[in-house]
Amino acid sequence: MTSELIVDVQPNEVSIALLEDSRLVSLQKESRNLAYGVGDIYLAKVKKLMPGLNAAFINVGYEKDAFLHYLDLGPHFSSYNTYIQQALEDKKRIPAIPKSKLSTEITKQGVISDVLTAGQELMVQIVKEPISSKGPRLTTEITFTGRYLVLIPFCDKISISQKIKSTEEKLRLRQLIESIKPKNFGVIIRTSAEGKRVAELNHELKTLLKCWEDTVAKAQKATAPQLIFEEESRIVSVLRDIFSPTFESIQVNDAEVHSQIEKYVNLIAPERKDIVTLYDKDEPIFDHFNITKQIKSSFGKTVSFKSGAYIIIEHTEALHVIDVNSGNRTKASNDQESNALEVNMRAADEIARQLRLRDMGGIIVIDFIDMNKAEHRQKLYEHMKELMANDRARHNILQLSKFGLMQITRQRVRPALDITTTESCPSCMGKGEIQPSLLFTDTLKEKIDYLIDNLHKKRFIMYVHPYVDAYLKKGILSIYRRWRLKRGFKFRIMPDQSLAYLQYKVLDKKHNEINLKEGEDLDLSPIKSKGKTKNK
């Protein structure tokens, strides 16, 4: 199986698509004007204790206060708290953890009011982004994650990924880390550390230790609430977690982000740096790799998967519900039991993909087609476990209940990705009435005239819906060719699958979007009043 990472950088957001054998299996979107929360560390202040919840609300500067439960303090909270108070009281020096003596671990049965007070300053790390009406979730068990190692201050334990199976390799890694790690620092050895040399691991350990020292130094100068350590960008974070030798290519359409990714790949895998490619074609990058079409077919409420069968996905505040339907399958078996098993097995394939693709977390309930035979229900359960084995999110799968329901819990770190695949009409703005769509070509021609005559733009690309593009370029002496003959051959019209039917956008020669305002449409276009065209 080969993997490709496609990065689409737009002015307001970055979209990262992971393809396995050209099939979309993961899609993440990050707003460019919002910080990526998980992993960020803040100097924060305890705002309110909630003894009934055994938790505290913490002010980290978000609109809603963050939530810190007693169990998220970590067993080494006493050592951590003593260190932080020393660091904040004496701001001229950074206390050395290896020279400190670790305090006794706090008990799991303790209460929040015994260890925290209102107004107290803490160093906290976000472990879960704000979801729905809830604020971020925090921990004081600080960690710094690298490609091969995870560093944990105030802990002296070495843990090794369970995915490393070789006993000899586990022993080698444990002895190696014990010889290089400072006292009172814990380390988790990640799967990617398998087979790595001591120089590589020692270099990353020193980098993570420097991150810790820099974070404490920033905390000493900060005024709560304030961000003191920012997790790497979503792009680098995704690469760090999923980078694999099976990656055939990493395609990115922005020079700055391309340089950032190339630098990171060169750092972690110098022999693979050539797979990072700058995409510089005019065709939208997601259209070129057939991602736009896969998004539109995969993110709706109803998802078809084989021979007419389909699943229906519903989201609620508490859980996600998935219903499996056989539909009007044309090649269905005469045996109802065999037909149900076949549909359920194929549905399981698609559901496992959808969980990763939409990043659905919390409780997922799946209503499979009823099967009478116990061996068929067991086969489906084993198949789902096998499919979910590659899912990086922690999960738990239960056997089918007597009602034919399968229950799955999956780690929820950020809100589920919800992409609306239906399109609002850009002409009527949802009112249901538009002027004749045939006049849309007149609007485009007037826009081209306006760009050339009024804005003095000669080199630009106008993106339109593929159907409109096909109509404009139909025939030997097409409308498009006539326009170019009259106005010069420097501008181009190209299809963009992400646009609605009567929608368009224009980019200049530097690929910056030209904002054609609604007010101009009133003066230029025959499509007027409530039927005026919406620009993207």
N, C-alpha and C positions, 0 to 999 in steps of 0.2 A: 504494500500500500504506500503510495506517494502522497506527500502533503505539500500544499502551497499556501502561503500567507499573502493575502491581497489587502493592501492598505489604501483606502480612499480618503485623502485629506481635502476637506472642504473648508471654507472660511469659518464656519461656526462649529463644525464637529469633525471628528475623525472616526471612520468606520473600518473595522478590522474583520476580515472574513477568513476563516480557515477552511480550506478545501481538502478533502480526502478523496483521491481518485476523481477529481473534478466535481465532487458533490459537496455542497455546502453543509458543514456540520457545526460550525460555531460562528456567531456574529456578535460583535461587541461594538457599541457606539459610545464615544466619549465627547461630551461638549468641551470645546476648546476654551470656554470662558468660565468653567467650573472646575474646582480642584477634584482630583481623584481621591476619595476619602480613605478607603481601606489601607491600613499601613501607616497613615499619617500620624505624627505624634504632636501633641499639644501640651503647652503649659496651661493648665485649666484650674478652675476654682470650684470647690464643692458649694453648690447653691442650696440644696435642701436634702435632708435625710428622710427616708421613708421606711421607718421600722417595720411597718406591716408588710412591705415587699422585701425587706432585708436588702435594701438598695439605696442608692443616692442619685439625685439629679445633678449633673455636672455642666457648668457653663464652659463650652469650648468655642463660643462665638457663632454657633449655628442659630437659625431661627428658633428651633425647638431645642430645649436642653437635652443633653446626651444622658444615657442611662448606664449606670455602673452597678452591677449586682455584686453582693459580697463574694460569691464564688469566683467572680472574674478578677478579684484582687490578686489571686495567685497565692500559692503556699508560702512564698518568700516575701510577702508584703512587709513584714516587720523589718527585714534587712533593707528592702527597697525604700521604705518610708524614712528610716534613719539616715540613709545616704542622701535622699533628696533634700531633707531638712538641713543637713550639713552643707550641701552644695548651694542652697538658696541663702543660707545665713552668711557663709564666707564666700563671697563672689570673686575673690582674688585667686583662688586655686580650685582645681578639680580633684575631689577626693579619689584616691586610688582603690578600686574594688579589690584587687588581689591582696592588698595589705589590711583589708577590713576583715572582721570576724562575722560570719553569717549568724543571724539570730535564729531562734527556734521557729520552725514553721507554724503558721497560724492554723487553728483547727477548722475543719469544714463546718462544724456546728456553731461557729461564732455568730455574733450579730454585728451589723454595720456600725451601730452607734459606739461600739467599743473601740473601733479603730479609726473612724473618721469623725471630723467635726465640721460644721458649717463654716465656710470661709477659708478652709484649708486649701493650700495649693498643691497640686499633684501633676506629675507627668503621666499622661494617659495616651493610649494608642487606640485608634478606631479599628474595630474588628468587623463591624457591619454598618453599611451605609444607611442613611435614613430611608425607610420604606413606608410608603403610604403616609399615615398620620404620625408615625413613630419617629423619634429622633435617632441619632447614631447610637450604636452600642459600643461600650469601651472596655478596655482592660488596663490594669497597671502592670501586667506581666509583659514587659516590653520585649519585642523580638526584632531582629534585623535579618532580613532574608536575602541570601545571595543565590548564585547559580548552583553551588554545591553544598553550602552550609547555611544553617540558621543559628544565629548567635543569641543566647539568652542570658542577660546579666543576672547576678545574684542566685545562680544555680550552678552546681558543680557536676551535673550529670551529662553523660554522652548517650544519645539515642541514635539508632540507625534505622533507616527506612526498611520496612518489611518487604519491599519489592526487591531488595538485594538478597538473593537466595543463597549465594555461596558463603559457607561458614568461614572459609579461609579469607575471603575478601572482607567479611565483617570484622574478623580479628585484625587484619592488616589496617583497616581504616580506624578501628578503635585505638590501636596502639599508636598510630600516626598522630591522631588528633590529641591523644593524651600527652604526647611529647611536645606539642607546639602550643596548646591552648593555655591562657593564663588561669591562675587560680580564681575560683568563685565565678567563673563564666561557664554556662552550659552550652552544648553544641548539639544540634540535630544534623546528622549526616544525610543529605538528600540522595535520591536514587541516581542522579546525574554524577555523583562523586565516584561511582563505581569505576575502578580502573585508573583513576586520576593520580598523578604524581604528587609527591609531597610539596614541591615548589608551587604548583597551581593552588593547592588547598591552603598553603601557608600565606600566599599572596591574598587570597580572598578573605581569610581570617583577619589579616591585618587591616584590610579595607573595611570590614565590618566593625572592627574595634575603633577605627578612626571615625566611623559614622556615629558610634556611641559617644565618643569624647566630644565630637563637634555638637551633638545634640544637647549634651549636658552644658556645654559652654554657652549655647544659644539660650538655654533655659535660665541661666544665671543673669543674662542681660534682658530677658523678656519680661513683659508685664502681662499677667493672665487676663483674659484668654488670648493665646497667641500660638500660631503654628511654628513649631521649632524643628520639625523634620518632615519633609514631603517625600512620600513614596514616589518611585520612578513613574514616568508616564505610563499610561495603559499599554502603549505599544511595546515598550521595553519590558513591562511586567508580563505581558502575554508571551513574549519571546523567552523570557527567563524561565517560565513555567512549562512551556510546551515545545521549546526548540528541540528538534530531533534530527539525527543524521539522514532521516528519510525525506527531509524537506528538499524538494526539487528547486524551489525558487521562492523568493520574497519580493513581491512587486509593490512598488510605492510610487505615487504620482506627484510627490512633492520633494524638491531638491533638499530642503532643510531636514525633513524627516528621514529622507533616504540616507543622508549623511549620519544622522543620529543612529539609525538602525545598523548601518554598515560598520560604524565604530564599535557598537556593542557586539555584533557577530564576530568582528575581528578580535575582540577581547576574549570571548569565550570559546571560539572555534576558528582560529586563523585560517585553517585549511578550507573552510566553507565560506569565506567572505565573498567569493565570486557569485554566490547564489542571490545576492542582493542586487536588484536591478531597478533603475529609474525608468518608470513608464512615462513616455513623452508623446504618445499618440493623442490626436484630437478626440477620438472616440472615448466616451466615459469609461474609466477603467473597469467598473462593475459590469457594464454592458459587454465589454470585450471578453471577460471571463465568464459570461453567462450567469452572473450572480444576481443581477436585478430581477431576472425572470424567476430564479429560484426563490428569492425573497417573496415576491408577489404570490407564488404558488404555495409557499410553506408557512406563511404567517397569518393566514385567514382563520376564521372560526372553524371552517371545514377544510380538511386536508385529505385529498385522494392519494392512494398509494399503489394500488394494483388491481387491474381488471374490474374497475367499478367500485371496489371496496373503499371505505373512507372512515376517518375518525373525526369526531366533533370535540373541540377543546373549549371549555368554559372556565373562566377565572372568577374567584370570589376572594373576599378579604382573608378567609380562613384557609382555603384550599383550592386546588385545581382539579377539575373533573374532566375525564376523557371517556367518551363513549365510542365503542367500536361497532361499525355497521358493515354488513356484507354488501349492501347496495344491490345493483342489478348486474351481478357478475355473469359474464357471458360464458365462462368456461367452468362453471361450478360443477362439482361432483354430485352424482345422484345420492351419495351417502351424506346425510346432513352432518353427522359427527365429523367425518373427514373434512368436509367443507368448512365447518366451524374451526377446526384445528388449523387448517391452512390459512384462513383469514386472520386468526388470532396470532399466528407466528409472524406473518407479514406485518400485522399491526404493531407487534412488539418491536420489530425493526424500526418502524417509523417513529414510534413513541420514544424509544431510547434516543433517537436523533433529535426529536423535538425538545426533549428535556435539556439537552446540551445547547441546542440552537437558541431557544428562548430563555435559557438559564432559569428554568422554573424551579423554585425552591419551596420548602415547607412540606405540606402533605399533598400527595397526588393520589387520587382515587381513579382506577381504571375499570370500566365496566366492559369486560370482554364478552364475546358471544358464549352462551352457556354450552358447556361440554359435560356429558354424562360420565365419561370414562376417567377414572382417577389417574391412569397413566398419562392421558393427554393433558390433564391439568398440571401434573408434575413436569411433563416435558416443556410446557409453556413457561413454568416457573424457572426451570433450569436455563431455558433459552434467554429469558429476560436477565437473569443473573450474569450470564455470559456476555450479553450485549452491554450491560452496565459496568462491566469490569474495567473498561477503559475510561470511564467517567472520573475526572479528577475530583469532583465534588463528593464529599462524604455522603453516603446514602445507605438506606436499609430497605430491603424488599421482603414483604410478607407473602406467604402462600395464599392462593386464591381462597376466599371465604366460601361458605356454602351458598352464598348469593351470586357467586361468580365474579366477585370484586377483588382486585389486587390493590394493595395499599403500599405506597412507597413514600418514604421520607427522604428528602434531599436537602443538603446544606444550602441555606439561603444567606448570601452575603450582600447582595445588592438586589434592587427591584428586578422582577422578570422583564425581559425585553418585549415590549408590546409595540408592534408595528402595524399601523392601519393600512390594509391593502386596498380598501375601497377608495375611490377617487371622488373628491368634490368637484362639481362642474365649475371650471374657472370662469365661465361666461355668465351663468345666472347666480353664482354664489349660493347655490342650494335652494333657490326660490322656485325652480321648476320651469322657468320660461327663458328662452334665449332667442336672440336674433338668428337668422339663417347662418348655419355654419359655413356655407359656401362663401360668405363674405370674409371669412377668416384670412384667405389668401390676400385680399385687399389690405387688411390690417397689417399683415407681414410686409407687404410691399411698401406701405407707408412708413413702417418702422425703419426699413432699410433706407428709404429716402431721408428720413429724419436723422438717422445715425450719420449718414454721409454728408448731408447738406448743413444740418444744424450743429451736430456734435463734432463734425469733421473727422469721423472715424472711418477709415478706409479698409483697414485690416481687422476683421472681427469674425467670430463664428456664431451663428444663430442656431441654437438647438431647438428642435421641435419633436413632437410625437412621431414615432416611426411611420404611422399611417399617413400623416401629413407630409412627411419627407418623401414617401413613395409617390404620393399624388403630385408633389411639386416637380419630381424628377422623371415623371412618366413620359415616354416618347423621345424621339430624336431631338426635336426642337421643344424641349420641355419648358415649363414656366420658369423653372430655376435657371436654365440656360439663357432664356430671353432676358431675365433680370440681370444676369452677369454680363451679357453682351452690352446692355444699356448702361450699367453702372460700374463696369470694370470687373476684372476677375480676381480681385483681392479679398473679397469676403466669401464665406462659405456657409452652407446650411448642412447640418448633420443631425441624425436621429439620436434621441436620448430616451431610453425605455422608462426612466423614472418620471417623465413628465406626463401630465394628464393630456387628454385629447386636444383641447384648444389652449394649450399652455406653451410658453416658449421662454427661453432665456438667452442672453447674449453675453459672450465673453470677448474681451479685447485681445490683442496679440500677446499680452503677458498673462493671459488666462485669468484676469480679474473680471468679475461680473459687472456689467454696465447696468445701472439701476434706471430702468425706464418707468417713470412713475405713472400712477393711475390718472393723474390730471392730464398728462399728455395724451392719453388714450381718448379723452373726451374731445380734444381738438383735432386729432388725427384720424380716428377710426370711424368707419360707418357703423360699427357695432356700438351703439350708444346706450345711454340710460342704464337700466338695471341689467342689460345684457353686455356691458363692457367687459373686455378681456382682462383677466388677472395675470399679472406678470409674476414670475418667480424670481 
